[in-house]
Amino acid sequence: MPTDVPQPDDPAPAAIEPRYAAPARLWRALDRHRPPGVDAVDSAWRSPVRGPWLTSVLGAVLLATLPLVIVTGLLDWIAYGPRFDQAFPRDVGWLHPPVFDWPTRPAWLFRVTQGLHVTLGIVLVPVVLAKLWSVVPKLFAWPPARSVAQVLERLSLLLLVGGILFQSATGLLNVQYAYLFGFDFYTAHWYGAWIFTVALVVHVAVKLPRLVTALRGPGFARTPLARTRPEPADPDGLVAHRPGPATMSRRGVLALAGGGALLLAALTVGQGVDALRGTALLLPRGRRIGDGPTGFPVNRTAAAAGVTPDRTGSGWSLTVRAGDRTEALDRDRLLALPQHTATLPIACVEGWSTSQTWTGVRLRDLAALVGAAEPATARVRSLERGGLFSRATLHGGQVSDPDALLALRVNGVDLSPDHGFPARIIVPALPGVHCTKWVEEIVFDG
C-alpha cells in the first residue's frame, strides 16, 4: 500500500496557532465557552480532499461565470424598458442603473442574454453545491470570528451563501412556474441579486489573494484516489483537523460537479435551440406544444388570458391612432396592406426561445397610415385584461426597424389563438412578453 494513503491513525495536519485581534479577550472567552456539540460537529468533517486548492478551483469557476449571470440579468431588466415604467420591479430608487433604449440588432440579442442568464443559473447549481460542501466546516467554526475584520467577512459570507441559495431556488421555481414562495418574484430576485453581488465583491476582495496563492501552489487535479491526502493546515481552517481515509479524489469531486453541470446543460440547452427542443426536459414550456407550423412553445394561452373566440372573430378590428387621426382596420384590410416576412426569434423571461417566420404589416407602415412618419413611441394594448403584460410601449427605434411587424401569419399559416390571432407584435430583440398578442390598439406618439 502506498505510504501516502491516509489512515485513521495518521497524524492530523499541524494546526496553525489561532491569532486574536482586538478585542482579543472577547474572542478568547468565546473560545473557552464552546457551545455543546461544536467539537463533535467539527470532528465530523473528515474528508481529506477539503482544503484551499479544491475550494479555490471551484471558486475560480464561479468567479469566471457568476459575473456573466449578474450582467445578463441587469441587461434583461434594461431590455424591458424602465424608461416606460415597464421593467419589474418598477421603483428601484437609488439602485436604478444607467439605462438605454434596447437595440433591435442583432435580432438574437435578448435571446442570448436571457438564455445565458437562465441556462448558466441552472448549470452552475452543482458547482455552487460543491463549493458550499468544500467550505461547510467553516460555517460551524468556533469562535465565529477572531477579529472585527473577520466579523465583517463572516457577515459577507452569510449574505453570499444565503444570497446564492435564495437566487438559485427562486430562479428555478420561476422557470418551473411554481410560485410557492408567496411574494413577488421580480422584486425579490432584483433585490436579492444586489445583496448577493455586493457580498460577492466583498468576498472576492478579501479572498482573492488566498485563491491566487492556492492555485499557484502544487496542484492536485492528477492525484489518484490511492495517493489522495490532506493539504497542510491553512489559516482558514478548511483542512480537516482529523482527516479520515479518502473515498474520492479531488479530481473525482471536480468530475462529479462538472458532470452534474454538463447533465443540466444537456437537459436545458434545448430550450433555446429549435433542433434540440425535445431535450429540454427541465423546462415545462420550453418544448413544442404540438406538430405543424404553430406547434412551437407558448407562454400564455388565449384561455389563460381570457381572450375568447367571440372577441377575435369577424367583429374584431385594430384601432391605430396618432394625434387626432384614427383608423379602424379589420383583418381583411390588414391583409390587403403591403406584407413583409421576417424570420425572427421570440424569447421568454423563463429562458426558452424559438425562431419562426412571421408575416404581417410593418409597424412603420401603420404609423405612416395615420400620419406619424417618425413616432417616438408606440403604445400597444391587448384584448387581454388585467395581465401584467397586456400593454407594452415600444421606443422609436423599435417601431422603425424594417422587421418590426404586426404579425398576422406565422410559417405560412394564420396565427393560432394561443399565438395571438388575429394579430400580434413581433420586433427583433424584444422580450417575448412585450411582443403583445391579441392586439386591439396601437397609439403612435411624438
C-alpha positions as CSV (number, residue, x, y, z in Angstrom):
1,M,0.0,0.0,0.0
2,P,1.4,3.5,-0.9
3,T,2.8,5.2,2.1
4,D,0.9,8.4,1.4
5,V,-2.6,6.8,1.7
6,P,-4.2,8.5,4.7
7,Q,-5.1,6.1,7.5
8,P,-7.4,6.6,10.5
9,D,-4.4,6.8,12.8
10,D,-2.3,9.2,10.7
11,P,-1.3,12.4,12.5
12,A,-3.5,15.3,11.7
13,P,-2.0,18.3,9.7
14,A,-0.2,20.6,12.1
15,A,-2.7,23.1,13.3
16,I,-2.0,26.8,12.9
17,E,-2.0,28.6,16.2
18,P,-5.0,30.9,16.3
19,R,-4.3,34.6,16.5
20,Y,-6.7,37.0,18.1
21,A,-7.1,40.7,17.3
22,A,-8.8,43.3,19.4
23,P,-10.9,42.8,21.4
24,A,-8.8,39.6,22.0
25,R,-10.3,38.9,25.4
26,L,-13.8,38.6,23.9
27,W,-12.6,36.1,21.3
28,R,-10.7,34.0,23.8
29,A,-13.7,34.0,26.1
30,L,-15.9,32.7,23.3
31,D,-13.3,30.1,22.5
32,R,-13.2,28.9,26.1
33,H,-17.0,28.7,26.3
34,R,-17.8,26.4,23.4
35,P,-21.5,25.6,22.7
36,P,-22.5,21.9,23.2
37,G,-21.9,19.9,20.1
38,V,-19.4,22.3,18.4
39,D,-16.5,19.9,18.8
40,A,-18.5,16.9,17.6
41,V,-19.6,18.8,14.5
42,D,-16.0,19.9,13.9
43,S,-14.6,16.4,14.1
44,A,-17.4,15.0,11.8
45,W,-15.9,16.8,8.8
46,R,-13.1,14.4,8.0
47,S,-12.8,14.4,4.2
48,P,-9.1,14.8,3.3
49,V,-9.9,16.5,-0.1
50,R,-11.2,19.6,1.5
51,G,-8.7,22.4,1.5
52,P,-7.6,25.7,-0.1
53,W,-6.8,24.1,-3.5
54,L,-10.2,22.5,-4.1
55,T,-12.1,25.5,-2.8
56,S,-10.0,27.8,-5.0
57,V,-10.6,25.8,-8.1
58,L,-14.4,25.8,-7.6
59,G,-14.2,29.5,-6.6
60,A,-12.3,30.3,-9.8
61,V,-15.0,28.7,-11.9
62,L,-17.7,30.7,-10.1
63,L,-15.7,33.9,-10.3
64,A,-15.4,33.4,-14.1
65,T,-19.1,32.7,-14.6
66,L,-21.2,34.4,-12.0
67,P,-20.4,37.9,-13.3
68,L,-21.9,36.8,-16.6
69,V,-25.1,35.8,-14.8
70,I,-25.2,39.1,-13.0
71,V,-24.6,41.3,-16.1
72,T,-27.1,39.4,-18.3
73,G,-29.7,39.8,-15.6
74,L,-29.1,43.5,-15.4
75,L,-29.3,43.8,-19.2
76,D,-32.5,41.9,-19.3
77,W,-34.0,44.3,-16.8
78,I,-33.0,47.2,-19.2
79,A,-34.5,45.3,-22.1
80,Y,-37.9,45.5,-20.5
81,G,-37.9,49.3,-20.9
82,P,-37.6,51.0,-17.5
83,R,-37.9,54.4,-19.2
84,F,-41.5,53.5,-19.9
85,D,-42.1,52.1,-16.4
86,Q,-42.5,48.6,-17.6
87,A,-39.4,46.9,-16.1
88,F,-40.0,44.9,-12.9
89,P,-39.6,46.0,-10.2
90,R,-40.6,49.5,-11.3
91,D,-39.4,51.6,-8.5
92,V,-35.8,50.7,-7.6
93,G,-34.8,54.0,-6.0
94,W,-31.1,54.7,-5.9
95,L,-30.4,51.2,-7.2
96,H,-31.6,52.5,-10.6
97,P,-28.6,51.8,-13.0
98,P,-27.9,53.8,-16.2
99,V,-30.3,52.7,-18.9
100,F,-30.5,53.0,-22.7
101,D,-33.1,52.2,-25.4
102,W,-32.8,48.5,-26.0
103,P,-31.5,47.9,-29.6
104,T,-33.2,45.8,-32.2
105,R,-29.9,44.5,-33.6
106,P,-28.7,41.9,-33.5
107,A,-32.1,40.3,-33.6
108,W,-31.0,37.5,-31.3
109,L,-29.7,39.8,-28.6
110,F,-32.4,39.2,-26.0
111,R,-32.5,35.5,-26.9
112,V,-28.8,35.3,-25.9
113,T,-28.8,37.4,-22.8
114,Q,-31.9,35.8,-21.3
115,G,-30.9,32.3,-22.4
116,L,-27.4,32.7,-20.8
117,H,-28.9,34.1,-17.6
118,V,-31.3,31.2,-17.1
119,T,-29.1,28.4,-18.5
120,L,-26.0,29.4,-16.6
121,G,-28.0,29.8,-13.5
122,I,-29.2,26.2,-13.8
123,V,-25.9,24.7,-15.0
124,L,-23.9,26.3,-12.1
125,V,-26.1,24.6,-9.4
126,P,-23.7,21.6,-9.0
127,V,-20.7,23.8,-8.9
128,V,-22.3,26.0,-6.2
129,L,-23.2,23.0,-4.1
130,A,-19.7,21.6,-4.5
131,K,-18.2,24.9,-3.4
132,L,-20.5,25.1,-0.4
133,W,-19.6,21.5,0.5
134,S,-15.9,22.4,0.4
135,V,-16.3,25.2,2.9
136,V,-19.1,23.8,5.1
137,P,-16.9,23.2,8.1
138,K,-16.2,27.0,8.2
139,L,-19.9,27.6,8.8
140,F,-19.7,25.8,12.1
141,A,-16.3,27.2,13.2
142,W,-16.0,28.4,16.8
143,P,-15.4,31.1,17.8
144,P,-17.2,32.5,14.8
145,A,-14.5,35.2,14.4
146,R,-11.2,36.3,15.9
147,S,-11.2,39.9,14.9
148,V,-13.6,42.7,13.8
149,A,-12.4,42.3,10.2
150,Q,-13.3,38.6,10.4
151,V,-16.8,39.5,11.7
152,L,-17.4,41.6,8.6
153,E,-16.0,38.8,6.5
154,R,-18.3,36.3,8.1
155,L,-21.3,38.6,7.6
156,S,-20.4,39.0,3.9
157,L,-20.1,35.2,3.7
158,L,-23.6,34.8,5.3
159,L,-25.1,37.1,2.7
160,L,-23.1,35.4,-0.1
161,V,-24.3,31.9,0.8
162,G,-27.8,33.0,1.6
163,G,-27.9,35.1,-1.5
164,I,-26.9,32.5,-3.9
165,L,-29.2,29.9,-2.4
166,F,-32.1,32.3,-2.5
167,Q,-31.4,33.4,-6.1
168,S,-31.0,29.8,-7.3
169,A,-34.0,28.5,-5.5
170,T,-36.4,31.3,-6.6
171,G,-35.0,31.3,-10.1
172,L,-35.5,27.6,-10.5
173,L,-39.1,27.8,-9.2
174,N,-39.8,30.6,-11.6
175,V,-38.6,28.6,-14.5
176,Q,-40.9,25.8,-13.4
177,Y,-43.8,28.3,-12.9
178,A,-44.0,27.1,-9.3
179,Y,-44.6,30.2,-7.3
180,L,-44.5,28.6,-3.9
181,F,-42.8,31.5,-2.1
182,G,-45.8,33.8,-1.8
183,F,-44.0,37.0,-2.8
184,D,-43.4,38.9,-6.0
185,F,-40.6,37.1,-7.9
186,Y,-39.3,40.1,-9.8
187,T,-38.9,42.3,-6.8
188,A,-37.3,39.6,-4.6
189,H,-35.0,38.5,-7.4
190,W,-33.9,42.1,-8.1
191,Y,-33.0,43.0,-4.5
192,G,-31.6,39.5,-3.8
193,A,-29.3,40.0,-6.8
194,W,-28.0,43.3,-5.4
195,I,-27.4,41.8,-2.0
196,F,-25.6,38.8,-3.5
197,T,-23.5,41.0,-5.8
198,V,-22.3,43.3,-3.0
199,A,-21.4,40.2,-0.9
200,L,-19.6,38.6,-3.8
201,V,-17.5,41.7,-4.4
202,V,-16.6,41.9,-0.7
203,H,-15.8,38.2,-0.6
204,V,-13.6,38.4,-3.7
205,A,-11.7,41.4,-2.4
206,V,-10.9,39.5,0.9
207,K,-10.2,36.1,-0.6
208,L,-8.7,36.7,-4.0
209,P,-5.1,36.7,-2.7
210,R,-5.7,33.4,-1.0
211,L,-7.3,32.0,-4.1
212,V,-4.3,33.0,-6.3
213,T,-1.8,31.6,-3.8
214,A,-3.7,28.3,-3.6
215,L,-3.9,27.9,-7.4
216,R,-0.2,28.8,-7.8
217,G,0.8,26.1,-5.3
218,P,1.1,22.4,-6.0
219,G,-2.0,21.1,-7.9
220,F,-3.9,18.0,-7.1
221,A,-6.0,17.5,-10.2
222,R,-4.0,14.5,-11.3
223,T,-3.7,12.8,-7.9
224,P,-5.5,9.5,-8.0
225,L,-7.6,8.2,-5.1
226,A,-4.8,6.0,-3.8
227,R,-2.5,9.0,-3.3
228,T,-5.0,11.5,-2.0
229,R,-4.0,13.0,1.2
230,P,-4.9,16.2,3.1
231,E,-3.2,19.5,2.4
232,P,-1.1,21.2,5.1
233,A,-3.2,23.1,7.6
234,D,-4.3,26.5,6.4
235,P,-5.2,29.8,8.1
236,D,-8.9,29.5,7.1
237,G,-9.3,26.1,8.7
238,L,-10.6,24.4,5.5
239,V,-8.4,21.3,6.1
240,A,-9.9,18.7,8.3
241,H,-8.4,18.5,11.8
242,R,-8.7,14.7,11.9
243,P,-8.8,13.6,8.3
244,G,-10.2,10.2,7.5
245,P,-9.5,7.9,4.6
246,A,-10.2,9.3,1.2
247,T,-13.3,7.9,-0.5
248,M,-13.0,10.2,-3.6
249,S,-10.1,12.1,-5.1
250,R,-10.1,15.8,-5.7
251,R,-10.4,15.3,-9.4
252,G,-13.3,13.0,-8.7
253,V,-15.1,15.8,-6.8
254,L,-14.4,18.1,-9.8
255,A,-15.6,15.5,-12.2
256,L,-18.8,15.0,-10.2
257,A,-19.6,18.7,-10.1
258,G,-18.6,19.1,-13.8
259,G,-20.6,16.1,-14.8
260,G,-23.7,17.4,-13.0
261,A,-23.3,20.7,-14.7
262,L,-23.0,19.1,-18.1
263,L,-26.1,16.9,-17.4
264,L,-28.1,20.0,-16.5
265,A,-26.8,21.8,-19.6
266,A,-27.9,18.8,-21.8
267,L,-31.4,18.9,-20.3
268,T,-31.6,22.7,-20.6
269,V,-29.9,23.9,-23.8
270,G,-32.8,22.6,-26.0
271,Q,-35.0,25.4,-24.6
272,G,-33.2,27.9,-26.9
273,V,-32.2,25.6,-29.8
274,D,-35.1,24.6,-32.0
275,A,-33.4,21.5,-33.3
276,L,-32.9,20.2,-29.7
277,R,-36.3,21.2,-28.4
278,G,-37.2,17.7,-27.3
279,T,-34.2,17.5,-24.9
280,A,-35.4,20.4,-22.8
281,L,-36.8,18.1,-20.1
282,L,-36.4,20.6,-17.3
283,L,-38.4,23.4,-18.9
284,P,-42.2,22.9,-18.7
285,R,-42.9,25.4,-21.6
286,G,-39.6,25.2,-23.4
287,R,-40.8,22.2,-25.5
288,R,-43.0,22.1,-28.5
289,I,-46.8,22.1,-27.8
290,G,-47.8,20.2,-30.9
291,D,-47.0,19.4,-34.6
292,G,-47.3,21.7,-37.6
293,P,-46.4,25.3,-38.2
294,T,-47.8,26.6,-35.0
295,G,-46.5,23.9,-32.7
296,F,-43.8,25.9,-31.1
297,P,-43.9,26.9,-27.4
298,V,-46.3,29.4,-26.0
299,N,-46.1,31.0,-22.5
300,R,-49.7,32.2,-22.1
301,T,-52.7,30.7,-23.8
302,A,-55.8,32.5,-25.0
303,A,-57.8,30.7,-22.4
304,A,-55.5,31.8,-19.6
305,A,-55.7,35.4,-20.9
306,G,-59.5,35.3,-21.1
307,V,-59.4,36.0,-24.9
308,T,-62.4,34.2,-26.3
309,P,-63.3,33.4,-29.9
310,D,-66.2,35.9,-30.0
311,R,-63.7,38.7,-29.3
312,T,-61.3,37.7,-32.1
313,G,-63.8,36.7,-34.8
314,S,-65.2,38.7,-37.7
315,G,-66.1,41.6,-35.4
316,W,-62.5,42.3,-34.4
317,S,-60.7,45.3,-35.7
318,L,-57.4,47.1,-34.9
319,T,-57.6,50.7,-33.9
320,V,-54.5,52.8,-35.0
321,R,-54.2,56.3,-33.7
322,A,-51.7,59.2,-33.9
323,G,-52.8,62.6,-32.6
324,D,-56.3,63.3,-34.0
325,R,-56.1,60.7,-36.8
326,T,-57.7,57.3,-36.2
327,E,-58.0,54.2,-38.5
328,A,-60.0,51.1,-37.8
329,L,-58.6,48.1,-39.7
330,D,-60.2,44.7,-39.8
331,R,-58.2,41.7,-40.6
332,D,-59.1,41.7,-44.3
333,R,-57.9,45.3,-44.7
334,L,-54.7,44.5,-42.8
335,L,-54.0,41.6,-45.2
336,A,-54.6,43.9,-48.1
337,L,-51.8,46.2,-47.0
338,P,-48.2,45.5,-48.1
339,Q,-47.0,42.4,-46.3
340,H,-43.5,41.8,-45.0
341,T,-41.9,38.4,-44.0
342,A,-39.0,38.0,-41.5
343,T,-37.5,35.1,-39.6
344,L,-37.2,36.4,-36.0
345,P,-36.6,34.8,-32.6
346,I,-39.0,35.2,-29.7
347,A,-37.6,34.7,-26.2
348,C,-39.3,34.3,-22.9
349,V,-38.2,35.5,-19.5
350,E,-38.2,31.9,-18.2
351,G,-35.3,31.2,-20.7
352,W,-36.9,29.4,-23.6
353,S,-36.7,30.9,-27.1
354,T,-37.6,29.9,-30.7
355,S,-37.1,31.3,-34.2
356,Q,-40.0,31.4,-36.6
357,T,-41.0,33.0,-39.8
358,W,-43.5,35.8,-39.4
359,T,-45.6,37.7,-41.9
360,G,-47.5,40.9,-41.4
361,V,-47.6,44.7,-41.7
362,R,-44.6,46.8,-40.8
363,L,-45.2,48.9,-37.8
364,R,-43.7,51.9,-39.5
365,D,-46.3,51.5,-42.4
366,L,-49.1,51.5,-39.8
367,A,-47.6,54.7,-38.3
368,A,-47.4,56.3,-41.8
369,L,-51.1,55.4,-42.3
370,V,-52.1,57.8,-39.6
371,G,-49.5,60.4,-40.4
372,A,-46.9,59.5,-37.9
373,A,-43.8,59.5,-40.0
374,E,-41.2,59.1,-37.2
375,P,-43.1,58.3,-34.0
376,A,-41.1,58.5,-30.7
377,T,-43.1,55.7,-29.2
378,A,-45.9,53.2,-29.9
379,R,-48.3,52.2,-27.1
380,V,-49.8,48.7,-27.7
381,R,-52.9,47.4,-26.0
382,S,-54.1,43.8,-26.0
383,L,-57.6,42.3,-25.8
384,E,-56.4,40.7,-22.6
385,R,-57.5,42.4,-19.5
386,G,-55.7,42.6,-16.2
387,G,-52.4,40.8,-17.1
388,L,-49.0,42.3,-16.2
389,F,-48.1,42.4,-19.9
390,S,-51.4,43.3,-21.6
391,R,-49.8,46.6,-22.6
392,A,-46.4,47.5,-23.9
393,T,-44.6,50.6,-25.1
394,L,-42.1,50.5,-27.9
395,H,-39.5,53.2,-28.5
396,G,-39.0,54.8,-31.9
397,G,-36.1,52.6,-32.9
398,Q,-38.2,49.5,-32.4
399,V,-41.1,51.0,-34.4
400,S,-38.9,52.0,-37.3
401,D,-37.0,48.7,-37.6
402,P,-37.8,47.2,-41.1
403,D,-38.6,43.8,-39.5
404,A,-40.8,45.2,-36.7
405,L,-44.2,43.7,-37.5
406,L,-47.9,43.5,-36.6
407,A,-47.8,39.8,-37.5
408,L,-50.9,38.1,-39.0
409,R,-49.4,34.8,-40.0
410,V,-46.5,32.5,-39.0
411,N,-44.7,29.9,-41.0
412,G,-47.2,30.4,-43.9
413,V,-50.4,30.0,-41.9
414,D,-52.7,32.2,-39.8
415,L,-51.7,32.7,-36.2
416,S,-53.3,30.2,-33.8
417,P,-55.4,31.7,-31.0
418,D,-52.6,30.8,-28.5
419,H,-50.0,32.6,-30.6
420,G,-52.0,35.8,-30.8
421,F,-54.6,35.6,-33.5
422,P,-55.8,37.8,-35.1
423,A,-52.6,40.0,-34.8
424,R,-49.6,40.2,-32.6
425,I,-46.4,42.3,-32.3
426,I,-43.0,40.9,-33.3
427,V,-39.9,43.1,-33.0
428,P,-36.3,42.0,-33.3
429,A,-34.6,41.5,-29.9
430,L,-37.7,42.5,-28.0
431,P,-38.5,40.5,-24.8
432,G,-41.3,38.0,-25.6
433,V,-43.7,39.4,-23.0
434,H,-43.7,42.7,-24.9
435,C,-44.4,41.0,-28.2
436,T,-48.1,41.7,-27.4
437,K,-50.7,39.2,-28.5
438,W,-54.3,39.7,-29.4
439,V,-53.6,43.4,-30.3
440,E,-56.6,45.7,-30.4
441,E,-55.0,49.2,-30.4
442,I,-51.7,50.9,-31.3
443,V,-51.2,54.6,-30.4
444,F,-48.2,56.3,-32.0
445,D,-46.9,59.3,-30.1
446,G,-44.4,62.1,-30.9
